[in-house]
Amino acid sequence: MKILKSLVIATIAIVLSTTSLYAQMQQQAPQMPELPTSSEVSDDEITQLVDTIDDLEPIQIRAQVQIQEALESEDISIERFQQMMMAMQNPQMADQVDMTEEEMAKLQTLQPVLVEIQGDADREMAKKIEENGFTMDRYRSIVMGAQQDPELMARIEAVLEAEEE
């Protein structure tokens, strides 16, 4: 159960970042949608959400593999890449990470490749979300609602568990 919940939360977090990136790519002002409660999400929408999550997983996995391959081509481990990205986002950590000039050059080389990989995945996931009958806003609001409403999250987990059986 803990593994399933962690998987759901991780998937939801990935999708949230993806949908927000997609919205930014579409040059829409990011807006905080009204979050539905469990009573405002139908059983059909829960099933539809779980089906959509299942459809998005291979796209995200493929993007992760492509990113890993790009990093390996520059001889950067995933762990080191994560450290460097955290240091770039948090200047206080930069002193602890100690990036070399060579690593900085590699990151600059990798940046357009990684942006393209993530952009392609974002577009593919957005298309899949819409193919599954959601608008981006409705999908995003249900996912975000599940993070705020334990009852909604429990309903999603129950459908995921039933699907695994």
N, C-alpha and C positions, 0 to 999 in steps of 0.2 A: 504494500500500500504506500509506504514512504517513497519507494522508487517510482511508482506511478505518479504520485503527487509531484515529485521533483521533476519528472519528465514533463508533466502538464505545465508546470510553472515555467520551466525552461523553454518549452515550446511557445508558450504564450509570450514570454519575454522576447524571444526571437521574432515572433510575428509582430509584436508591437514596434520593435525597432525597425522592422522591415516596412510596416505600413507607414510609419512616420517618415522614413526615408523616401518612400514612394510619394507621399504627399508633398514633401519638399521638392522632389524631382518634378512634380506636376505644378510647382510654384503656387501652391495653395497655402494660404496662411494656416499654420497648424492651429486647430481649435480643439479645445477639450470638449468632447461630446458628452451629452448627458448620459450618465451610466445607468443602464437598466438594472433593476433588481431581479431576483429569481422569478418573482411573480410576473414580470414583464417579458420574460423569454419563454417562448413555447417549447414543448417537448420536441416538435419538429425542428425548431431552430437549434436546439441542443444537438440533435442527431446530425443536422447539417453542419454544425460547427465541428463536431468530431470527425466527420467525413472530410471536411476541409483541412483540418490539422493533419490527418493521414495523408492527404494529397500534397501538402506543403513539405512534409518531412523529407522526401527524397530530393526535392529541389534544394533545401537547405544543406543536406548532407553532401550533395554534389558540389555546391558552392564551397563548403568547408574543405573538401578534398582538393578543389582547384586552388584555394588559398594556400593550403598546406604545400601543394606542389610548387606554387610560385615562391613560397618562402624557402623551400628546400633548394630550389634552383639558385637562390642567392646565398645558400649555406647559412640560413637563419632558422633556429629552432622555434617552434611555436611558443615555448616558454619565454625565450629571449625576446621574441617579437612582442609578446604581451607586456613584458617588463618595459621595453622601449616605448610602447604606445602609452602605457600608464605614466611614464616619466614625461612624455611630451604633453599629456593632458594635465599633469600635476607638476608644476615647476619645483615644488618642494621635494619631490621624489627624484628629480633629475640628478641631484648630487649622489644619490645612493646607487643609481643605475650605471653611471659612468659609460656613456656611449662613445664609441670611437668615431673618428671622421669617416672611416670605411663603412661602419654601420649606418651612419647618417646618409652616406651616398647610396647605399643599398636600399634604404627606406625610400629615398627619393625616386630611385629606379622602380621600385615596387608599387609606389602609390597609384600610378595610373592603371596598372594591371589589376590591383585589388579593387579599385573603384569600379572598373569595368565588370569584374566578376560579381561584385555585390549588386551593381546596377542591373545586370542581366538577371540575377536571381530575384531581385525586387520586382522587376517587371513581370517575370514568369509567375511569381507568387501572387501578385495583384491580379493577373489574368485568371489564375486558378480560383482565387477567392470569388471573383465575379462569375466565373463559370459555374461555381457551386451555388449561385443564387443570392449572394450577399452583395450589398454595396460595401465599399471600403469603410464608410462611416459606421454602418451597422455591425459589421464584423469586428472592427476595432472597439466599438462601444461594448459589445458583449464580452470580448476578451478582457477589457479593462474592468468591466463590471464584475467578472469572475474573480479578479484579484481583490476586489473590495467587498464582495458579498460571499461569505463562506457557504451559504446555501446554494448559490449558483455554481460555485466551484464544486461542491459535493455532487450536484446533478451532472455536471460534465464528467467528473471522475467516475460516477456510476455507469454512464454510457461507455466510457473508455474501458472500464473493467468488464462490462458485458461483452464488448467487442473482442476482448482478449480471450474470452472463454471459448 
